[in-house]
Amino acid sequence: MKNIFITACSAGIILLFILSGNSNYIKINKNDCTYKNIKLYGKVQIVRSFPDIKVRIVSNFPDLKVRMVNSFPDRCGKWQFVNSFPDFRIQYVDSFSDIKIKFVDSFPGVE
């Protein structure tokens, strides 16, 4: 009886942990290509601290496909990297990212 109770409690704690992790996950708004009201296109600055968005580069299953451009970053997923006056700032991370991106040569945007 004691083992059944411990097993049930353990399963409940694991389920609670899984569900609480998913509730904090904020997805990209596909309608206007934003994350937390930040447009995911435009001029981007890479920073080491205090980013607007923490980004992880992946090969598979990205949240956003990004195409680097030199001018006219005016559509979803088109990023122009700059050193000053950015539209938003990103920090590359290996874990605990806000969004996952994949760099592409064509067809940028949200899947």
C-alpha positions in Angstrom: 0.0 0.0 0.0 2.8 2.3 0.9 4.6 1.6 -2.5 1.4 2.4 -4.4 1.1 5.8 -2.6 4.7 6.7 -3.3 4.4 5.7 -6.9 1.2 7.8 -7.3 2.8 10.8 -5.7 5.9 10.5 -7.8 3.8 10.3 -11.0 1.8 13.3 -9.9 4.9 15.4 -9.2 6.4 14.4 -12.6 3.1 15.3 -14.4 2.9 18.7 -12.5 6.5 19.4 -13.5 5.8 18.7 -17.2 2.6 20.7 -17.3 4.1 23.7 -15.5 7.0 23.8 -18.0 4.6 23.9 -21.0 2.4 26.6 -19.5 5.3 29.0 -19.5 6.1 28.4 -23.1 5.1 31.4 -25.3 4.8 30.6 -28.9 5.5 32.8 -31.9 2.3 34.6 -33.1 2.1 33.3 -36.7 -0.4 36.0 -37.7 1.9 38.9 -37.3 5.3 37.2 -36.8 5.9 38.4 -33.3 7.2 37.0 -30.0 6.1 38.9 -26.9 5.1 41.8 -29.2 8.6 41.9 -30.8 8.5 41.7 -34.6 10.7 38.8 -35.7 12.1 40.7 -38.7 14.2 43.8 -39.0 17.5 45.0 -37.7 19.1 42.7 -35.1 22.0 43.2 -32.8 23.8 40.3 -31.1 24.5 41.0 -27.4 26.0 39.0 -24.6 23.6 40.3 -21.9 20.2 41.8 -21.5 18.7 40.5 -24.8 15.1 40.9 -25.9 15.1 37.3 -27.1 17.3 34.3 -26.2 17.9 32.3 -29.4 19.1 28.8 -29.9 20.3 27.7 -33.4 19.0 24.3 -34.4 19.1 22.1 -37.5 15.6 20.5 -37.1 12.2 21.7 -36.0 12.9 25.5 -35.7 10.3 27.9 -34.4 11.5 30.4 -37.0 13.5 30.1 -40.2 15.8 33.1 -40.6 17.3 34.5 -43.7 20.2 37.0 -43.3 19.8 40.0 -45.6 21.9 43.1 -46.3 18.9 45.4 -46.9 15.1 45.5 -46.6 14.5 43.2 -43.6 10.8 43.8 -44.0 9.2 40.3 -43.9 8.9 37.5 -41.3 12.3 35.9 -40.7 14.4 38.4 -42.6 17.2 39.7 -40.3 19.8 42.3 -41.0 22.5 42.2 -38.4 23.7 45.6 -37.2 26.0 47.0 -34.5 23.7 50.0 -33.5 20.1 51.1 -33.6 18.6 47.6 -33.7 14.9 46.8 -33.8 15.6 44.0 -31.2 18.6 42.4 -29.5 19.3 38.6 -29.4 21.6 36.4 -27.4 22.7 33.0 -28.6 22.3 30.4 -25.9 22.6 26.6 -25.8 19.8 26.0 -23.3 16.7 27.9 -21.9 16.1 29.7 -25.2 13.0 31.7 -25.9 12.9 30.6 -29.6 14.7 28.1 -31.8 15.9 29.3 -35.2 17.4 27.8 -38.3 19.3 29.9 -40.9 18.1 29.3 -44.4 18.8 30.7 -47.9 15.2 30.8 -49.0 11.7 30.8 -47.6 12.2 32.4 -44.2 9.4 32.7 -41.7 7.3 30.7 -39.2 6.4 27.1 -40.0 
